[in-house]
Amino acid sequence: MEPPFGELSAVSGIPAVGPGLSDLFIAVEGPIGVGKTTLMRRLAETCGLRAEREIVGENPFLADFYADIPRWAFQTEMFFLTSRYTQLRDVAGNPRGVVADFHLRKNLVFARRTLSPAEHDRLVRVYDVLVEDLPMPDLTVFLDAELPVLRRRIAERGRDFETQIADDYLQGLREDYEQLAETMRAAGEAVVRIDVTDTDILGDEADFAAIRSRIEATAREARRAR
């Protein structure tokens, strides 16, 4: 049974190549600033996986979106949906041994929070068409952290437009991702949830080893279920 959300035990001496990861398509998800890209890079480096980094900075609507969400939400989400679709189409030819710092379902998470009902319906119709021929991850890692930690990490990476993100918006995303993780788990999908509030993925090898151990344990279960 998976430990409670956020419960990690220090594990050291994990081998350089994780046999439970090398043949899987893994997605890392969670709220803004939680460390998705950092974990993706570390897994890619230590497990010999191909990293698929989400394209964020190229979205021409993003700065306007955070300044006026109702005005720019639909344009922003449609750009992200088509961009992520294009990235995953590239993965589709060989989805084994890939780790991505996004799951296509994140579009539905943000859409529910930012779009009007009519806009949401339009986006979902497009999503349903696009997703039909895309590979879905074998395993999804959901990261979470407390709000002050997210705020600090967002400030540290220095994207000016992200300074406009409201606390209630961030907190809402935390709740939305928790709900998504539970929905996917209930549907039988392989999910591991990890609280990284007090975790240094980049600078503390014991922290990263503990996280990787959790992921590998879930990956073994996912492989058996395939």
Backbone torsions as a table, in degrees:
resi	resn	phi	psi	omega
1	MET	NA	139.6	-179.7
2	GLU	-67.2	137.0	176.8
3	PRO	-59.2	160.0	176.8
4	PRO	-56.5	154.1	-178.3
5	PHE	-53.4	123.0	176.5
6	GLY	93.3	-7.8	-177.1
7	GLU	-88.0	115.5	-179.0
8	LEU	-122.6	142.9	172.4
9	SER	-114.7	139.9	-178.1
10	ALA	-67.9	129.2	179.6
11	VAL	-130.1	132.8	179.3
12	SER	-126.3	169.4	176.4
13	GLY	73.1	24.1	178.3
14	ILE	-72.2	135.1	-176.4
15	PRO	-62.9	160.9	-174.4
16	ALA	-65.2	-28.6	179.9
17	VAL	-119.9	123.7	-179.6
18	GLY	-87.2	109.5	-176.4
19	PRO	-62.9	-23.7	179.5
20	GLY	-82.7	-3.0	-176.5
21	LEU	-113.8	-25.2	-165.9
22	SER	-67.1	-18.8	-178.9
23	ASP	-113.6	17.9	-175.9
24	LEU	-112.9	159.2	168.0
25	PHE	-103.2	115.4	-174.0
26	ILE	-115.7	136.3	173.9
27	ALA	-115.9	141.4	175.1
28	VAL	-112.6	128.1	-177.2
29	GLU	-134.5	169.7	179.3
30	GLY	149.0	174.4	-176.1
31	PRO	-67.5	167.8	-178.8
32	ILE	-57.8	130.6	175.7
33	GLY	85.3	5.4	-173.8
34	VAL	-79.9	-19.7	178.7
35	GLY	113.1	25.5	-178.3
36	LYS	-60.8	-49.4	-176.8
37	THR	-67.4	-37.2	177.7
38	THR	-61.5	-46.4	179.2
39	LEU	-66.4	-40.7	177.3
40	MET	-56.2	-47.0	-178.2
41	ARG	-63.5	-42.6	-178.8
42	ARG	-65.9	-40.8	176.9
43	LEU	-65.1	-40.9	178.7
44	ALA	-62.4	-44.4	-176.9
45	GLU	-67.2	-39.7	-172.8
46	THR	-93.3	-16.3	-175.6
47	CYS	-117.2	3.6	179.0
48	GLY	68.3	31.3	-179.6
49	LEU	-94.4	156.4	172.6
50	ARG	-85.2	127.6	-179.0
51	ALA	-90.2	131.8	175.7
52	GLU	-118.2	97.9	-175.9
53	ARG	-88.0	133.5	178.8
54	GLU	-63.0	137.0	176.2
55	ILE	-84.7	111.7	-177.6
56	VAL	-111.3	-50.7	-172.5
57	GLY	-63.3	-19.4	-178.5
58	GLU	-81.1	-7.4	-180.0
59	ASN	-71.3	111.9	-174.6
60	PRO	-72.5	-9.7	-176.7
61	PHE	-100.1	-5.3	-166.7
62	LEU	-65.8	-45.2	-179.9
63	ALA	-62.3	-43.0	177.5
64	ASP	-64.4	-35.6	-179.7
65	PHE	-58.3	-49.1	-177.8
66	TYR	-70.6	-22.1	176.1
67	ALA	-80.2	-30.8	-177.7
68	ASP	-152.8	83.5	-173.2
69	ILE	-59.3	-49.8	-178.2
70	PRO	-58.4	-35.1	-177.2
71	ARG	-71.8	-37.8	-169.1
72	TRP	-114.7	5.2	-174.0
73	ALA	-63.1	-46.3	-174.9
74	PHE	-64.8	-45.6	179.0
75	GLN	-60.3	-42.9	-178.6
76	THR	-63.2	-47.8	-176.9
77	GLU	-69.2	-36.2	177.5
78	MET	-66.7	-39.0	176.7
79	PHE	-61.6	-47.2	-179.6
80	PHE	-62.7	-41.7	-179.2
81	LEU	-60.9	-48.0	-178.8
82	THR	-69.7	-34.5	178.0
83	SER	-66.3	-46.6	178.7
84	ARG	-64.9	-37.2	176.7
85	TYR	-59.4	-46.4	179.8
86	THR	-60.1	-42.9	178.6
87	GLN	-62.0	-44.4	-177.8
88	LEU	-72.9	-25.1	172.8
89	ARG	-63.4	-36.6	176.5
90	ASP	-66.4	-35.0	179.2
91	VAL	-72.2	-29.2	-170.4
92	ALA	-56.8	-32.3	-179.0
93	GLY	-65.3	-29.8	179.7
94	ASN	-152.3	78.6	-174.8
95	PRO	-81.2	-0.6	-179.4
96	ARG	-81.4	140.7	178.3
97	GLY	70.5	37.8	-179.4
98	VAL	-122.1	138.9	170.9
99	VAL	-125.3	126.2	-179.0
100	ALA	-117.1	148.5	178.3
101	ASP	-94.2	30.5	175.8
102	PHE	-160.4	155.4	171.4
103	HIS	-120.6	139.8	-177.1
104	LEU	-59.0	-26.6	-179.1
105	ARG	-66.7	-12.2	178.0
106	LYS	-61.8	-26.1	175.6
107	ASN	-58.2	-38.6	179.9
108	LEU	-71.7	-33.0	177.1
109	VAL	-62.1	-51.9	-177.7
110	PHE	-70.6	-35.7	-177.8
111	ALA	-63.4	-41.1	179.7
112	ARG	-62.7	-30.0	-175.9
113	ARG	-88.8	-24.2	-169.4
114	THR	-116.8	-21.5	-172.6
115	LEU	-97.1	153.6	170.5
116	SER	-69.6	162.4	178.8
117	PRO	-54.9	-42.0	-179.6
118	ALA	-66.9	-43.0	178.2
119	GLU	-64.4	-41.1	179.5
120	HIS	-60.1	-44.4	179.5
121	ASP	-61.5	-41.3	179.5
122	ARG	-63.8	-45.1	-179.1
123	LEU	-64.7	-41.7	-179.2
124	VAL	-63.3	-37.6	177.5
125	ARG	-62.0	-43.2	177.3
126	VAL	-65.6	-44.4	179.2
127	TYR	-55.7	-47.3	-176.8
128	ASP	-61.3	-34.6	177.5
129	VAL	-71.4	-46.2	-175.2
130	LEU	-67.0	-36.5	-171.4
131	VAL	-73.2	-15.2	-173.9
132	GLU	-59.6	-36.3	-175.2
133	ASP	-112.3	23.8	179.9
134	LEU	-107.2	146.8	173.9
135	PRO	-73.2	139.0	174.8
136	MET	-103.0	146.2	-178.0
137	PRO	-58.5	145.7	172.3
138	ASP	-73.7	-26.5	-176.3
139	LEU	-149.4	137.0	177.3
140	THR	-121.0	126.8	176.8
141	VAL	-98.3	118.9	176.8
142	PHE	-102.3	116.6	175.3
143	LEU	-96.4	149.2	175.0
144	ASP	-144.3	156.4	174.8
145	ALA	-154.4	155.9	179.7
146	GLU	-66.6	156.2	-172.3
147	LEU	-55.6	-46.2	179.4
148	PRO	-59.6	-33.5	178.7
149	VAL	-69.3	-43.3	176.4
150	LEU	-59.3	-43.8	179.1
151	ARG	-59.4	-45.3	-178.6
152	ARG	-63.8	-43.5	-178.2
153	ARG	-68.9	-36.2	175.7
154	ILE	-62.4	-43.6	179.1
155	ALA	-63.8	-38.9	-176.9
156	GLU	-65.3	-31.2	-178.0
157	ARG	-86.5	-9.0	163.3
158	GLY	69.9	31.5	173.5
159	ARG	-88.3	113.1	-172.3
160	ASP	-56.1	-41.8	-175.5
161	PHE	-66.0	-23.0	-178.9
162	GLU	-77.0	-14.5	177.9
163	THR	-67.8	-15.1	-179.4
164	GLN	-86.9	-3.9	-177.4
165	ILE	-69.7	127.1	-178.8
166	ALA	-78.7	151.0	179.5
167	ASP	-60.7	-40.6	-178.0
168	ASP	-67.9	-28.8	175.8
169	TYR	-67.9	-46.1	178.1
170	LEU	-62.2	-45.1	179.9
171	GLN	-62.9	-39.1	177.2
172	GLY	-61.8	-38.7	177.4
173	LEU	-64.7	-38.9	176.4
174	ARG	-57.4	-46.0	-179.1
175	GLU	-67.2	-39.0	179.8
176	ASP	-64.4	-41.6	179.4
177	TYR	-67.9	-36.2	176.7
178	GLU	-62.3	-42.2	178.7
179	GLN	-64.7	-41.9	178.9
180	LEU	-61.8	-43.3	179.4
181	ALA	-59.9	-42.6	179.8
182	GLU	-68.2	-37.5	177.7
183	THR	-63.4	-44.1	179.2
184	MET	-66.0	-40.8	178.5
185	ARG	-62.6	-43.4	-179.8
186	ALA	-63.2	-27.6	178.8
187	ALA	-84.5	1.8	177.4
188	GLY	89.9	9.8	178.9
189	GLU	-82.3	150.6	-179.1
190	ALA	-77.0	118.0	-175.8
191	VAL	-136.7	137.7	170.1
192	VAL	-129.4	130.9	-176.7
193	ARG	-114.3	130.8	-173.9
194	ILE	-136.9	125.8	174.6
195	ASP	-86.4	120.3	-177.4
196	VAL	-110.6	25.5	179.6
197	THR	-56.0	-44.3	-177.1
198	ASP	-109.4	30.1	-173.5
199	THR	-120.3	136.4	176.0
200	ASP	-110.3	93.2	-176.3
201	ILE	-63.6	-37.4	-173.9
202	LEU	-83.2	-41.6	-169.3
203	GLY	-102.8	-10.3	-176.6
204	ASP	-119.7	109.2	-176.0
205	GLU	-64.5	-35.2	179.0
206	ALA	-66.1	-39.7	177.2
207	ASP	-61.8	-47.6	-179.3
208	PHE	-64.7	-39.6	179.5
209	ALA	-61.9	-39.0	178.8
210	ALA	-65.2	-42.6	178.2
211	ILE	-64.0	-46.0	-178.7
212	ARG	-63.0	-37.1	177.7
213	SER	-61.4	-42.6	177.2
214	ARG	-61.7	-43.8	-179.0
215	ILE	-65.0	-43.5	-178.9
216	GLU	-64.6	-36.7	177.8
217	ALA	-63.1	-43.0	177.8
218	THR	-68.4	-35.5	179.1
219	ALA	-63.5	-39.1	178.1
220	ARG	-60.6	-40.4	177.3
221	GLU	-65.5	-39.8	-179.8
222	ALA	-64.4	-38.9	-179.9
223	ARG	-66.0	-39.4	179.1
224	ARG	-66.0	-29.9	-176.7
225	ALA	-83.6	-13.8	-176.0
226	ARG	-69.3	NA	NA
